[in-house]
Amino acid sequence: MKKVITIAGSNSQNSINRKLLTYASDLLEHVEVISIDLNDYVLPIYGADFEDENGIPTAVKRLNELLDKTDGFIIALAEHNGTYTAVFKNTLDWLSRANMKVWREKPVLLMATSPGGRGGATVLQGAVNYFPFLGANVIEDFSLPSFFDNFSDEGISNENLKEELIQKVQLFEQIIIPLE
């Protein structure tokens, strides 16, 4: 069975991006989902001096090995001051030291949400432009604006946004598992 790794780009236990990510991954029908919680990979702040003295941390090596075993990624990015959260950027920096092609040239579905009307659009656009340099084959991206107005315990409540995400997840899954 094909495997998809999901990553919420936040270490918040109440992350709205994690909620969106769980909703999106539940739409997948024919893949095994492996959910990565960045809280399980506590890392020192990346620095060349630290790496020279200590090497690559064991947690990075474990995560790097896990990334080798996937057929694609769904990543939901929280936005802090228009860019990635510190925990996600630090993890990305460390992973790039283990393998510059962090995303292994695999299909990636990028998402973001926020309480505001732009739905994390700034961090999402930055990732769409930057992730290919790290080996991402960005298939689609999705922004959910005004999270608390458009998401409930049942999932996305705005029918147009819900249908948009469903279509993007289906396209992503079709690329992971081509029709035969």
C-alpha positions in Angstrom: 0.0 0.0 0.0 1.2 3.5 -0.8 2.1 5.8 2.1 1.6 9.5 2.6 3.2 11.4 5.4 1.3 14.3 6.9 3.0 17.2 8.8 1.4 20.1 10.6 4.0 22.9 10.6 3.2 23.8 14.2 4.0 22.5 17.6 0.7 23.7 19.1 -1.5 21.0 20.6 -4.5 23.1 19.4 -3.2 23.8 16.0 -5.9 24.7 13.5 -3.6 23.6 10.7 -3.4 20.1 12.4 -7.2 20.1 12.3 -7.3 20.9 8.6 -4.6 18.3 8.0 -6.5 15.6 9.8 -9.6 16.5 7.8 -7.7 16.4 4.5 -6.0 13.1 5.3 -9.4 11.5 6.2 -10.4 12.2 2.6 -7.7 9.8 1.3 -9.1 6.4 0.5 -6.3 4.2 -0.8 -3.2 5.1 1.1 -1.7 4.6 4.5 -1.3 7.9 6.4 1.7 8.4 8.6 1.2 11.5 10.8 4.3 13.3 12.0 4.0 15.5 15.1 6.9 17.9 15.3 6.7 17.6 19.1 8.1 14.1 18.7 11.3 15.5 17.2 12.6 18.1 19.6 15.7 19.6 18.1 18.4 22.2 19.0 18.3 25.4 17.0 20.3 24.7 13.9 23.7 26.2 13.7 26.8 25.2 11.7 29.0 25.3 14.9 26.6 23.0 16.7 26.6 20.6 13.7 30.4 20.7 13.5 30.7 19.8 17.2 27.8 17.4 17.6 26.8 16.1 14.1 23.2 15.7 13.0 20.9 14.9 15.9 19.5 11.4 16.2 15.9 12.8 15.9 16.8 14.2 12.5 18.2 10.9 11.4 15.1 9.1 12.5 12.8 11.6 10.7 15.0 11.6 7.6 14.7 7.8 7.4 10.9 8.0 7.8 10.8 10.5 4.9 12.5 7.9 2.7 9.6 5.5 3.1 6.8 7.6 1.7 5.1 8.1 -1.6 4.0 11.7 -1.0 3.4 14.5 1.6 0.5 16.6 2.8 1.8 19.6 4.7 -0.3 22.2 6.5 1.7 25.3 7.4 0.9 27.6 10.2 1.9 31.2 9.6 3.9 33.2 12.1 4.6 36.8 11.0 4.1 35.8 7.3 6.4 32.8 7.3 6.9 29.3 8.7 6.8 28.7 12.4 10.2 28.5 14.2 9.8 24.8 14.9 9.0 23.9 11.3 11.8 26.1 9.9 14.3 24.6 12.3 13.2 21.1 11.4 13.5 21.9 7.7 16.9 23.3 8.2 18.1 20.2 10.0 16.5 17.9 7.5 18.2 19.7 4.6 21.6 18.9 6.3 20.7 15.2 6.2 19.4 15.3 2.6 19.1 18.5 0.6 16.2 17.0 -1.3 14.0 16.9 1.9 10.9 16.1 -0.1 12.5 13.4 -2.2 11.0 14.7 -5.5 7.7 13.2 -4.3 4.2 14.7 -4.8 3.3 17.3 -2.2 0.0 18.9 -1.3 0.5 22.1 0.6 -2.1 23.7 2.7 -2.5 26.6 5.2 -5.2 28.1 7.3 -5.5 31.0 9.7 -8.2 32.9 11.6 -7.8 35.7 9.2 -9.2 36.2 5.7 -6.0 35.4 3.9 -5.8 31.9 5.3 -2.1 31.7 5.6 -1.7 32.8 2.0 1.7 34.4 2.5 3.4 31.3 4.1 1.7 29.1 1.5 3.0 31.1 -1.4 6.5 31.1 0.1 6.4 27.3 0.4 5.0 26.9 -3.2 8.0 28.8 -4.5 10.6 27.4 -2.1 9.8 23.7 -1.6 10.8 22.7 -5.2 14.4 23.7 -4.3 14.1 21.1 -1.5 12.9 18.4 -3.9 9.1 18.9 -3.7 6.8 18.1 -6.6 4.1 20.5 -5.6 0.8 19.1 -7.0 -1.7 21.5 -5.4 -2.0 24.1 -2.7 -5.0 25.0 -0.7 -5.7 28.0 1.6 -8.6 27.9 4.1 -9.4 31.5 5.1 -11.2 32.5 8.3 -10.8 29.1 9.9 -13.3 29.7 12.7 -16.0 30.8 10.2 -15.3 28.0 7.7 -14.5 25.0 9.9 -16.5 23.1 12.5 -16.3 19.8 14.3 -17.6 18.2 11.1 -15.0 19.8 8.9 -15.1 22.5 6.3 -18.5 24.1 6.4 -18.2 26.4 3.4 -19.4 24.1 0.5 -17.2 25.8 -2.2 -14.0 25.5 -0.1 -14.9 21.9 0.9 -15.4 20.9 -2.8 -12.1 22.6 -3.7 -10.2 20.7 -1.1 -11.9 17.4 -2.0 -10.9 17.9 -5.7 -7.3 18.7 -4.7 -6.9 15.7 -2.4 -8.4 13.4 -5.1 -5.9 14.8 -7.7 -3.1 14.3 -5.2 -4.2 10.7 -4.5 -4.5 9.9 -8.2 -0.9 11.0 -8.7 0.2 8.8 -5.8 -1.8 5.9 -7.1 -2.1 6.2 -10.9 -5.2 4.7 -12.5 -4.3 1.4 -14.2 
